[in-house]
Amino acid sequence: MVIELGLTREPQAPPPTTAGGWWRRRPSGPAAGGWSPVRRARPYAVLAGLAMLLGLTGAAPPDGPLLVPVAAHQVKARDIVLAGDRLLVTSAAAQGSTTTWQLSAYAIPAGDLLWTVPLHAASWRLRQVRRTGDVVLVDPRSTPGAGATMVLDAATGQTRWVAPDGLVLTDDGRTALLPEPGESTGVPSTLVAVDVGSGDELWSTGLAASTEVLAGAAGQVLLVGADGRAEVREGRTGAVRRTAELGAVSRPDSMGGTLVMRQSNGGQLGMVGYDPTTLRQLWQRPVPYGPGRITECGELICFPAGAQIEAVDPLTGELVWRIDADLVVDFDSYLVAYSVAGVPAADGGSGASGGSGGTSGAGAGSGRIVDPATGRTLLPMSAWYTELEGRGDATFVGYRQPVEDGPAWLAVLTPTTQVLRLVGVAPGPVGGCVADEATIVCRSGADGITIWRYQL
């Protein structure tokens, strides 16, 4: 896999300045919530690097400029999240000596402001934003046990209903599953299924102690008890479709379209994968207890294995690739591998099918974007400024600011080839950038956001 650092065509001249100068100054320190930037290069080295970038060529350029400004808004943005055809932005709203928080939605790709509503939450940072049907689900960050999911009308921003912390959404986005605690125990004893759009109850059932509620396949629900009793129910009706006794299990989860959990077999601890519809065992592989956590890696499942991460096929349990890392995080459109300490390793290996696996090293002590299919390093995170929090379903966008108050170079990972592509230049400092397949949004200066349309 090759990282392309060239432009498909030379960038157009920066757009003329707007009234108020939205690029006034660069925010102090790293972009809020973002990855710490690398030390600035010397000016001569920067100029030489940009000249080299401009000298590289790629595929035939599309018609028109690569990066086109669509809209600019004056708003002191904190979180910027792309979710489908909505851009969600949290911002401060001063009322006398008191600062309150609000949530605004902008149409994508047009960039028009659709609505602004007060954000009543314990914290203004957004934990997760999901768009399903005609609603937007917003999870503000809060103290444990005090959270809630706000279900907002996507067209008006009005609150349809509020769900307590712990909501599970079926994979079709139509049904919300709410484990409700008992009055005396505080342990979930009832499962209530409601329609996501209206909040109306669809069905309910009692829960045995220590039962995990998970999203199954095709809108179904998985109930897995600590004693190994498992049920598959229809999400809309609650009808039981399948039951099975799986034996003693722990930490069940739904990943890559597979039900996975820790299970002991003949005294050997391992991870077991089950079909989420039939509850038929698909595979088992030994996985010792230890630091690190099991995560989704695109269409694969990542397991900690000492100082490495192993990615396996969720349907067969076979090893696909192995890399030197402590954790791999799935940011929807790309994977980021983190290494806490150590010496940078050579990026020489490649993935392998079957059970042999492959090893792909990368710089330790940092984060880097890796290819979901092979584990090969695509881009060291230290090479570009970026922000990893509150990204919704956005793709990777990075920016370079060679001169303190000068233009910013914007780049995205192409969704099909996973190649880094420079798409253009912003006329001044930016920060907190997010993108999807056609739109880039960045903070511009201290009190604005700018929306661009781009082509690859």
Order of alpha helices (4+ residues) and beta strands (2+ residues): alpha-beta-beta-beta-beta-beta-beta-beta-beta-beta-beta-beta-beta-beta-beta-beta-beta-beta-beta-beta-beta-beta-beta-beta-beta-beta-beta-beta-beta-beta-beta-beta-beta-beta-beta-beta-beta
